[in-house]
Amino acid sequence: MANTKEIKDRINSIKQTQKITNAMYLISSTKLQKAKRDLTKTEPYFYGMQAMIDRLRRHMPNADSPYLNDYAEIPEEDRVVAYLVITADKGLAGAYNHNVLKLTEQEMAKHKNTMLFVVGELGRQYFESRGIAIDEQFHYTAQNPSLHRSRMITLRLLELFSEGTIHELYIVYTAMVNSMEAETMIQKLLPLDVNEPQIEIPLDVIQEEFILKPSPEAVIEAVVPNCTNGYIYSALVESFCSEQNARMMAMQSANKSANRILHDLSIQYNRVRQANITQEITEVCSGAKAQQAKSKGGRKSGRRRK
């Protein structure tokens, strides 16, 4: 059994660690509130753009646009499928990063030719450690999502798609279902499917007929980049929000575990301390009895000599 010094050192060590987890919990809580405000501001624009895209696809199924090109003439084994993967720059966020990376690997295994675009330092470290080539990493984006950064990502991906370098584009990110639950999602961004809507839009949109000027192709050329940019920005904000929520819950769980361990160690410390005190009392009593017996023996031997 450990002595009191060892137990006390362990208690102090856990308390120091608990200070760090408490600080990380408070920081994540503050960042989560800001991220939720940004997400609330983003969603109306995001859903409005998605509604516009769905209306355009219903009215112009035969439009000639690279964003509607499904590359049907290219065999499945020759198509290049690109993935934009959003991870975090830091760990200690539960299964947040693991779920995104696991889903990406599963999806990439389904295709022969793939390209990988990564947001977040942990994603880069993960794929490099497994020898998976990263075509481009977007630095300083996971912790600071902004329209400017999402626009830079969008321009790069749209350029590759327009050139025919990639034939399909997917985004893998984490969406918040509620304050306690997040879901890892994969969404196809390009090419647009003229038959099925990309998402279920929670808005009542009047489906009236409308005229596209100067041409349907020009309209979709202007709208699709903005819509793609809005989707990527929304995914960045939602992933950041999910990351902070996951880290906050992980730190909360760590604090609870630390409190349980401290409670058990306190009991163990008191038991060892009580055992030591009992042992000291027993030793003192035994020594006193031995000294008393020795004194009595000395008096008896002195009487016999007389």
C-alpha positions as a Python dict, from the first residue, in 0.01 Angstrom:
ca = {
    (1, 'M'): (0, 0, 0),
    (2, 'A'): (126, 349, -84),
    (3, 'N'): (236, 574, 199),
    (4, 'T'): (80, 908, 283),
    (5, 'K'): (343, 1108, 93),
    (6, 'E'): (283, 917, -231),
    (7, 'I'): (-95, 956, -199),
    (8, 'K'): (-65, 1327, -120),
    (9, 'D'): (164, 1382, -421),
    (10, 'R'): (-90, 1209, -643),
    (11, 'I'): (-373, 1421, -502),
    (12, 'N'): (-176, 1740, -570),
    (13, 'S'): (-97, 1622, -923),
    (14, 'I'): (-464, 1556, -1000),
    (15, 'K'): (-564, 1893, -858),
    (16, 'Q'): (-311, 2068, -1084),
    (17, 'T'): (-446, 1878, -1386),
    (18, 'Q'): (-800, 1965, -1283),
    (19, 'K'): (-711, 2335, -1292),
    (20, 'I'): (-611, 2291, -1658),
    (21, 'T'): (-927, 2101, -1751),
    (22, 'N'): (-1141, 2361, -1574),
    (23, 'A'): (-969, 2639, -1767),
    (24, 'M'): (-1016, 2452, -2096),
    (25, 'Y'): (-1383, 2398, -2013),
    (26, 'L'): (-1436, 2771, -1957),
    (27, 'I'): (-1247, 2864, -2275),
    (28, 'S'): (-1446, 2615, -2484),
    (29, 'S'): (-1769, 2739, -2329),
    (30, 'T'): (-1689, 3098, -2430),
    (31, 'K'): (-1586, 2997, -2783),
    (32, 'L'): (-1898, 2782, -2817),
    (33, 'Q'): (-2125, 3079, -2742),
    (34, 'K'): (-1952, 3288, -3009),
    (35, 'A'): (-1963, 2998, -3259),
    (36, 'K'): (-2335, 2949, -3198),
    (37, 'R'): (-2399, 3318, -3265),
    (38, 'D'): (-2202, 3294, -3591),
    (39, 'L'): (-2393, 2979, -3687),
    (40, 'T'): (-2727, 3144, -3618),
    (41, 'K'): (-2629, 3435, -3842),
    (42, 'T'): (-2506, 3201, -4116),
    (43, 'E'): (-2800, 2960, -4141),
    (44, 'P'): (-3056, 3195, -4306),
    (45, 'Y'): (-2814, 3280, -4587),
    (46, 'F'): (-2710, 2917, -4624),
    (47, 'Y'): (-3064, 2781, -4645),
    (48, 'G'): (-3172, 3066, -4871),
    (49, 'M'): (-2894, 2987, -5119),
    (50, 'Q'): (-2981, 2617, -5109),
    (51, 'A'): (-3344, 2700, -5177),
    (52, 'M'): (-3239, 2910, -5477),
    (53, 'I'): (-3022, 2630, -5615),
    (54, 'D'): (-3304, 2377, -5584),
    (55, 'R'): (-3543, 2612, -5766),
    (56, 'L'): (-3289, 2667, -6043),
    (57, 'R'): (-3237, 2296, -6091),
    (58, 'R'): (-3610, 2235, -6126),
    (59, 'H'): (-3645, 2501, -6396),
    (60, 'M'): (-3330, 2433, -6595),
    (61, 'P'): (-3254, 2059, -6602),
    (62, 'N'): (-3104, 2087, -6952),
    (63, 'A'): (-2882, 2389, -6892),
    (64, 'D'): (-2527, 2370, -7021),
    (65, 'S'): (-2310, 2439, -6719),
    (66, 'P'): (-1992, 2273, -6585),
    (67, 'Y'): (-2156, 2265, -6243),
    (68, 'L'): (-2426, 2035, -6385),
    (69, 'N'): (-2183, 1812, -6573),
    (70, 'D'): (-2195, 1464, -6420),
    (71, 'Y'): (-1909, 1335, -6642),
    (72, 'A'): (-2119, 1036, -6747),
    (73, 'E'): (-1880, 972, -7036),
    (74, 'I'): (-1594, 900, -6794),
    (75, 'P'): (-1583, 542, -6656),
    (76, 'E'): (-1629, 506, -6280),
    (77, 'E'): (-1275, 374, -6229),
    (78, 'D'): (-1126, 677, -6406),
    (79, 'R'): (-1314, 946, -6217),
    (80, 'V'): (-1132, 1160, -5962),
    (81, 'V'): (-1327, 1209, -5642),
    (82, 'A'): (-1216, 1493, -5414),
    (83, 'Y'): (-1283, 1526, -5040),
    (84, 'L'): (-1269, 1842, -4833),
    (85, 'V'): (-1216, 1721, -4475),
    (86, 'I'): (-1269, 1954, -4180),
    (87, 'T'): (-1086, 1860, -3859),
    (88, 'A'): (-948, 2054, -3562),
    (89, 'D'): (-605, 2200, -3492),
    (90, 'K'): (-611, 2062, -3138),
    (91, 'G'): (-707, 1741, -2963),
    (92, 'L'): (-877, 1671, -2629),
    (93, 'A'): (-1219, 1689, -2795),
    (94, 'G'): (-1345, 1336, -2746),
    (95, 'A'): (-1422, 1148, -3067),
    (96, 'Y'): (-1470, 1465, -3274),
    (97, 'N'): (-1163, 1422, -3496),
    (98, 'H'): (-1167, 1042, -3497),
    (99, 'N'): (-1519, 1023, -3640),
    (100, 'V'): (-1441, 1261, -3928),
    (101, 'L'): (-1116, 1085, -4018),
    (102, 'K'): (-1270, 739, -3997),
    (103, 'L'): (-1561, 835, -4226),
    (104, 'T'): (-1319, 993, -4476),
    (105, 'E'): (-1106, 679, -4493),
    (106, 'Q'): (-1415, 463, -4547),
    (107, 'E'): (-1537, 684, -4831),
    (108, 'M'): (-1195, 711, -4997),
    (109, 'A'): (-1163, 333, -4997),
    (110, 'K'): (-1465, 315, -5230),
    (111, 'H'): (-1288, 500, -5512),
    (112, 'K'): (-971, 430, -5705),
    (113, 'N'): (-869, 790, -5777),
    (114, 'T'): (-910, 1045, -5499),
    (115, 'M'): (-784, 1387, -5403),
    (116, 'L'): (-766, 1508, -5045),
    (117, 'F'): (-803, 1863, -4915),
    (118, 'V'): (-764, 1905, -4540),
    (119, 'V'): (-864, 2175, -4296),
    (120, 'G'): (-705, 2132, -3951),
    (121, 'E'): (-363, 2029, -3823),
    (122, 'L'): (-478, 1701, -3671),
    (123, 'G'): (-618, 1587, -4005),
    (124, 'R'): (-283, 1660, -4171),
    (125, 'Q'): (-91, 1468, -3904),
    (126, 'Y'): (-330, 1174, -3926),
    (127, 'F'): (-313, 1126, -4302),
    (128, 'E'): (62, 1188, -4323),
    (129, 'S'): (126, 930, -4051),
    (130, 'R'): (-60, 673, -4265),
    (131, 'G'): (112, 764, -4587),
    (132, 'I'): (-202, 912, -4746),
    (133, 'A'): (-113, 1195, -4985),
    (134, 'I'): (-267, 1535, -4912),
    (135, 'D'): (-315, 1748, -5221),
    (136, 'E'): (-357, 2070, -5024),
    (137, 'Q'): (-395, 2181, -4664),
    (138, 'F'): (-571, 2502, -4573),
    (139, 'H'): (-387, 2647, -4273),
    (140, 'Y'): (-528, 2868, -3997),
    (141, 'T'): (-888, 2796, -4088),
    (142, 'A'): (-1021, 2546, -3832),
    (143, 'Q'): (-980, 2785, -3537),
    (144, 'N'): (-1083, 3098, -3726),
    (145, 'P'): (-1356, 3025, -3982),
    (146, 'S'): (-1441, 3327, -4192),
    (147, 'L'): (-1598, 3406, -4527),
    (148, 'H'): (-1260, 3508, -4663),
    (149, 'R'): (-1103, 3172, -4579),
    (150, 'S'): (-1400, 2978, -4711),
    (151, 'R'): (-1387, 3187, -5031),
    (152, 'M'): (-1021, 3094, -5084),
    (153, 'I'): (-1108, 2726, -5042),
    (154, 'T'): (-1408, 2757, -5274),
    (155, 'L'): (-1212, 2930, -5551),
    (156, 'R'): (-946, 2660, -5545),
    (157, 'L'): (-1194, 2372, -5555),
    (158, 'L'): (-1413, 2532, -5824),
    (159, 'E'): (-1105, 2594, -6036),
    (160, 'L'): (-1009, 2226, -6022),
    (161, 'F'): (-1365, 2119, -6097),
    (162, 'S'): (-1402, 2355, -6392),
    (163, 'E'): (-1072, 2231, -6537),
    (164, 'G'): (-1191, 1871, -6512),
    (165, 'T'): (-914, 1778, -6269),
    (166, 'I'): (-1177, 1651, -6025),
    (167, 'H'): (-1512, 1506, -6128),
    (168, 'E'): (-1689, 1489, -5792),
    (169, 'L'): (-1649, 1696, -5479),
    (170, 'Y'): (-1758, 1598, -5128),
    (171, 'I'): (-1724, 1773, -4792),
    (172, 'V'): (-1682, 1581, -4466),
    (173, 'Y'): (-1760, 1773, -4149),
    (174, 'T'): (-1937, 1757, -3813),
    (175, 'A'): (-2284, 1904, -3768),
    (176, 'M'): (-2447, 1982, -3435),
    (177, 'V'): (-2776, 1799, -3385),
    (178, 'N'): (-2835, 1961, -3047),
    (179, 'S'): (-2633, 2088, -2751),
    (180, 'M'): (-2546, 1733, -2645),
    (181, 'E'): (-2507, 1551, -2976),
    (182, 'A'): (-2311, 1599, -3298),
    (183, 'E'): (-2320, 1401, -3620),
    (184, 'T'): (-2042, 1342, -3873),
    (185, 'M'): (-2173, 1412, -4222),
    (186, 'I'): (-2059, 1379, -4582),
    (187, 'Q'): (-2226, 1599, -4842),
    (188, 'K'): (-2184, 1611, -5218),
    (189, 'L'): (-2113, 1965, -5337),
    (190, 'L'): (-2044, 1917, -5707),
    (191, 'P'): (-2173, 1837, -5961),
    (192, 'L'): (-2526, 1946, -5880),
    (193, 'D'): (-2789, 1677, -5910),
    (194, 'V'): (-3074, 1810, -6123),
    (195, 'N'): (-3312, 1541, -6000),
    (196, 'E'): (-3272, 1544, -5623),
    (197, 'P'): (-3228, 1834, -5380),
    (198, 'Q'): (-2902, 1835, -5190),
    (199, 'I'): (-3057, 1886, -4846),
    (200, 'E'): (-3395, 1911, -4683),
    (201, 'I'): (-3447, 2284, -4645),
    (202, 'P'): (-3644, 2392, -4336),
    (203, 'L'): (-3799, 2693, -4509),
    (204, 'D'): (-4134, 2752, -4677),
    (205, 'V'): (-4036, 2868, -5023),
    (206, 'I'): (-4297, 2978, -5277),
    (207, 'Q'): (-4232, 2772, -5591),
    (208, 'E'): (-4348, 3023, -5850),
    (209, 'E'): (-4222, 3028, -6208),
    (210, 'F'): (-3953, 3281, -6286),
    (211, 'I'): (-3755, 3405, -6581),
    (212, 'L'): (-3376, 3379, -6586),
    (213, 'K'): (-3186, 3668, -6745),
    (214, 'P'): (-2961, 3710, -6931),
    (215, 'S'): (-2961, 3327, -6954),
    (216, 'P'): (-3005, 3022, -6728),
    (217, 'E'): (-2637, 2938, -6769),
    (218, 'A'): (-2525, 3286, -6663),
    (219, 'V'): (-2749, 3276, -6358),
    (220, 'I'): (-2622, 2940, -6241),
    (221, 'E'): (-2261, 3045, -6307),
    (222, 'A'): (-2318, 3336, -6068),
    (223, 'V'): (-2521, 3155, -5803),
    (224, 'V'): (-2340, 2821, -5766),
    (225, 'P'): (-2002, 2964, -5653),
    (226, 'N'): (-2177, 3175, -5389),
    (227, 'C'): (-2384, 2878, -5278),
    (228, 'T'): (-2077, 2654, -5257),
    (229, 'N'): (-1892, 2921, -5063),
    (230, 'G'): (-2188, 2955, -4827),
    (231, 'Y'): (-2204, 2580, -4772),
    (232, 'I'): (-1831, 2553, -4700),
    (233, 'Y'): (-1843, 2851, -4463),
    (234, 'S'): (-2143, 2705, -4283),
    (235, 'A'): (-1964, 2369, -4252),
    (236, 'L'): (-1655, 2543, -4110),
    (237, 'V'): (-1860, 2732, -3851),
    (238, 'E'): (-2067, 2427, -3760),
    (239, 'S'): (-1755, 2210, -3728),
    (240, 'F'): (-1591, 2471, -3504),
    (241, 'C'): (-1908, 2484, -3296),
    (242, 'S'): (-1913, 2103, -3269),
    (243, 'E'): (-1545, 2098, -3177),
    (244, 'Q'): (-1591, 2340, -2887),
    (245, 'N'): (-1898, 2153, -2769),
    (246, 'A'): (-1711, 1819, -2783),
    (247, 'R'): (-1412, 1963, -2597),
    (248, 'M'): (-1635, 2120, -2335),
    (249, 'M'): (-1811, 1786, -2274),
    (250, 'A'): (-1473, 1605, -2265),
    (251, 'M'): (-1337, 1848, -2007),
    (252, 'Q'): (-1656, 1820, -1804),
    (253, 'S'): (-1621, 1442, -1805),
    (254, 'A'): (-1252, 1476, -1707),
    (255, 'N'): (-1347, 1700, -1413),
    (256, 'K'): (-1604, 1449, -1292),
    (257, 'S'): (-1351, 1167, -1317),
    (258, 'A'): (-1095, 1378, -1129),
    (259, 'N'): (-1345, 1444, -850),
    (260, 'R'): (-1416, 1072, -817),
    (261, 'I'): (-1047, 990, -806),
    (262, 'L'): (-983, 1263, -548),
    (263, 'H'): (-1267, 1127, -335),
    (264, 'D'): (-1121, 776, -346),
    (265, 'L'): (-769, 901, -277),
    (266, 'S'): (-891, 1108, 18),
    (267, 'I'): (-1049, 800, 171),
    (268, 'Q'): (-733, 599, 103),
    (269, 'Y'): (-518, 878, 251),
    (270, 'N'): (-728, 894, 568),
    (271, 'R'): (-715, 516, 608),
    (272, 'V'): (-336, 505, 569),
    (273, 'R'): (-297, 802, 804),
    (274, 'Q'): (-526, 641, 1060),
    (275, 'A'): (-336, 314, 1029),
    (276, 'N'): (-7, 498, 1083),
    (277, 'I'): (-145, 677, 1389),
    (278, 'T'): (-281, 350, 1527),
    (279, 'Q'): (54, 185, 1468),
    (280, 'E'): (238, 469, 1643),
    (281, 'I'): (1, 451, 1940),
    (282, 'T'): (48, 75, 1955),
    (283, 'E'): (426, 114, 1942),
    (284, 'V'): (417, 378, 2219),
    (285, 'C'): (195, 160, 2436),
    (286, 'S'): (413, -145, 2372),
    (287, 'G'): (725, 54, 2456),
    (288, 'A'): (566, 187, 2773),
    (289, 'K'): (464, -163, 2881),
    (290, 'A'): (811, -295, 2808),
    (291, 'Q'): (969, -11, 3005),
    (292, 'Q'): (727, -69, 3291),
    (293, 'A'): (803, -442, 3294),
    (294, 'K'): (1175, -368, 3288),
    (295, 'S'): (1142, -129, 3583),
    (296, 'K'): (950, -390, 3785),
    (297, 'G'): (1213, -653, 3705),
    (298, 'G'): (1489, -421, 3825),
    (299, 'R'): (1319, -355, 4161),
    (300, 'K'): (1267, -730, 4223),
    (301, 'S'): (1631, -815, 4154),
    (302, 'G'): (1739, -537, 4393),
    (303, 'R'): (1534, -685, 4681),
    (304, 'R'): (1686, -1030, 4629),
    (305, 'R'): (2040, -896, 4657),
    (306, 'K'): (1956, -736, 4991),
}
